[in-house]
Amino acid sequence: MAETESALRTLAHNVRAARTRAGLSLDELGRRAKVSKGALVALERAQGNPNFATLVRLADTLGLSVSALMEGPAEGRVRVVSADAVMPLWTGEKGGEARLVLTTSGSAPVEVWRWKLEPGEEYPSHPHQAGVVETVSVTAGHMVLVVDGAEHPVEAGQTATFEGDAPHAYRGSGTETCHLIMTVHIPPGPGSAS
């Protein structure tokens, strides 16, 4: 429980700091991210319980990665993270999950995710900001990647890439659990040197 409270305090601090840097009021951030002002106030007071979609909308609106909102200060030059040490940010009805393992630093960060999808389980994602590129590399099982309504089967040993500014979804298919590594490439934020 203390770990969850600590993560919520870090998230609250990071959201407030990013909002302040961007010069946005709570009302304006809420309007742009489609998040209620009450939810933002609770979040900035470390009292909220935001879902994954809310975190993605806030990160996109602030021009940050989801993990930039969740990470504390850097711990050194090399960081090794065990997927089991990271809490799932999404849990599916059949036992699937998504864990944000880490994000690279720099002006154009890359998020690294580990996903598990059970057959028939689906996660629909809203479109991200322009310039976001995702890759999915299936390490076991089968999935269907749906981008802008078109279905693309992806099997173990295959990798797909797409622009994330269209509606998209990830669906487990076949008869076994699908395991995949996803990367989300985030374009440089405002004021970043190219």
C-alpha positions in Angstrom: 0.0 0.0 0.0 2.9 2.4 0.8 4.2 1.8 -2.7 0.9 2.8 -4.3 0.7 6.0 -2.1 4.3 6.9 -3.0 3.5 6.4 -6.7 0.4 8.6 -6.4 2.4 11.3 -4.7 5.0 11.2 -7.5 2.3 11.3 -10.1 0.6 14.3 -8.4 3.9 16.2 -8.2 4.7 15.5 -11.9 1.3 16.4 -13.2 1.3 19.7 -11.2 4.8 20.5 -12.3 4.1 19.8 -16.0 0.8 21.8 -15.9 2.7 24.7 -14.4 5.5 24.5 -16.9 2.9 24.5 -19.7 1.2 27.6 -18.2 -2.2 25.8 -18.0 -4.9 26.3 -15.4 -6.7 23.2 -14.0 -9.7 24.2 -16.1 -7.7 24.5 -19.3 -5.8 21.2 -18.8 -9.1 19.5 -18.0 -10.7 20.9 -21.1 -7.8 19.9 -23.4 -7.4 16.4 -21.9 -11.1 15.8 -21.5 -10.7 15.2 -17.7 -12.9 16.8 -15.1 -11.5 19.6 -13.0 -12.5 17.6 -9.9 -10.5 14.6 -11.0 -7.5 16.9 -11.7 -7.7 18.5 -8.3 -7.9 15.1 -6.6 -5.0 13.9 -8.7 -2.8 16.9 -7.9 -3.5 16.3 -4.2 -2.5 12.6 -4.5 -6.0 11.6 -3.7 -7.2 10.5 -7.1 -7.2 7.0 -8.7 -6.7 7.8 -12.4 -7.3 5.1 -15.0 -4.9 4.3 -17.8 -6.9 6.2 -20.4 -6.8 9.4 -18.2 -3.1 9.1 -17.8 -2.6 8.8 -21.6 -4.8 11.8 -22.3 -3.0 13.9 -19.7 0.4 12.8 -21.0 -0.6 13.6 -24.6 -2.0 17.0 -23.7 1.1 17.9 -21.7 3.4 16.6 -24.5 5.0 14.0 -22.2 5.2 10.2 -21.9 3.0 8.4 -19.4 6.0 7.3 -17.5 7.3 10.9 -17.3 4.2 11.5 -15.3 4.9 8.5 -13.1 8.7 8.4 -12.6 10.6 9.8 -9.7 14.1 11.2 -10.2 16.7 9.2 -12.2 18.7 6.8 -10.2 21.9 6.5 -12.3 23.3 5.9 -15.7 22.0 2.3 -16.0 18.5 1.3 -15.0 17.4 -2.3 -15.0 13.7 -2.9 -14.4 11.9 -6.2 -13.9 8.5 -6.3 -15.4 7.1 -7.9 -12.3 8.4 -5.0 -10.2 6.1 -2.6 -12.1 2.4 -2.4 -11.4 0.0 -3.0 -14.4 -1.6 0.1 -15.7 -4.3 -1.9 -17.4 -5.8 -5.2 -16.4 -8.2 -7.0 -18.8 -11.3 -8.9 -17.9 -9.7 -12.2 -18.8 -6.4 -11.6 -17.0 -4.4 -9.6 -19.6 -2.3 -6.7 -18.5 -0.1 -3.9 -19.7 3.0 -2.8 -17.7 5.0 0.4 -18.6 8.4 -1.0 -17.9 10.5 2.1 -18.6 10.9 5.3 -20.7 14.1 6.5 -22.2 15.2 10.0 -21.5 15.8 12.8 -23.9 13.7 15.2 -26.0 12.0 12.3 -27.9 11.4 9.6 -25.3 10.5 6.0 -26.0 8.2 4.1 -23.7 8.7 0.3 -23.4 5.7 -1.7 -22.5 5.1 -5.4 -21.7 1.6 -6.7 -22.7 -0.3 -9.9 -22.1 -3.5 -10.5 -24.0 -5.8 -13.5 -23.5 -7.6 -14.8 -26.6 -10.5 -12.5 -27.4 -9.4 -9.8 -25.0 -9.1 -6.3 -26.4 -7.7 -3.0 -25.4 -9.0 0.0 -27.5 -6.8 3.1 -27.5 -7.8 6.6 -28.3 -5.6 8.4 -30.9 -2.4 9.9 -29.5 -0.9 13.3 -30.4 0.4 13.7 -34.0 3.9 12.3 -34.4 3.5 9.4 -31.9 4.7 6.1 -33.5 4.0 2.7 -31.9 5.6 -0.7 -32.6 4.3 -4.1 -31.4 6.6 -7.1 -31.3 4.8 -10.4 -30.6 7.0 -12.8 -28.6 4.4 -15.5 -28.1 0.9 -16.2 -29.4 -1.1 -14.2 -31.9 -2.8 -10.8 -31.9 -4.9 -8.6 -34.1 -3.8 -5.0 -34.4 -6.7 -2.7 -35.4 -5.7 0.7 -36.8 -8.4 3.0 -38.1 -10.8 0.1 -38.4 -8.4 -2.1 -40.5 -7.4 -5.4 -38.9 -3.7 -6.6 -39.1 -2.8 -10.1 -37.8 0.6 -10.2 -36.0 2.1 -13.5 -34.9 5.0 -14.5 -32.7 8.2 -13.4 -34.3 6.6 -10.5 -36.1 6.7 -6.7 -35.5 4.3 -4.1 -36.7 4.6 -0.3 -36.6 2.0 2.4 -37.1 1.3 6.1 -36.5 -0.6 6.3 -33.2 -2.7 9.4 -34.1 -5.5 7.1 -35.4 -7.9 5.0 -33.3 -6.3 1.7 -32.6 -6.8 -1.5 -30.6 -4.8 -4.6 -29.6 -6.7 -7.9 -29.5 -5.5 -11.4 -28.4 -6.4 -14.0 -31.0 -5.9 -17.7 -31.4 -6.0 -20.2 -28.5 -3.0 -19.2 -26.4 -1.9 -16.1 -24.4 -0.3 -13.4 -26.6 2.8 -11.7 -25.1 4.2 -8.6 -26.8 6.6 -5.8 -26.3 5.3 -2.4 -27.4 7.3 0.8 -27.9 5.7 4.2 -28.0 7.9 6.8 -29.7 7.0 10.3 -28.5 7.9 13.3 -30.7 10.0 16.1 -29.1 7.9 18.3 -26.9 7.6 22.1 -27.3 10.9 23.8 -26.9 13.0 20.7 -27.4 16.1 21.0 -29.5 15.9 19.0 -32.6 
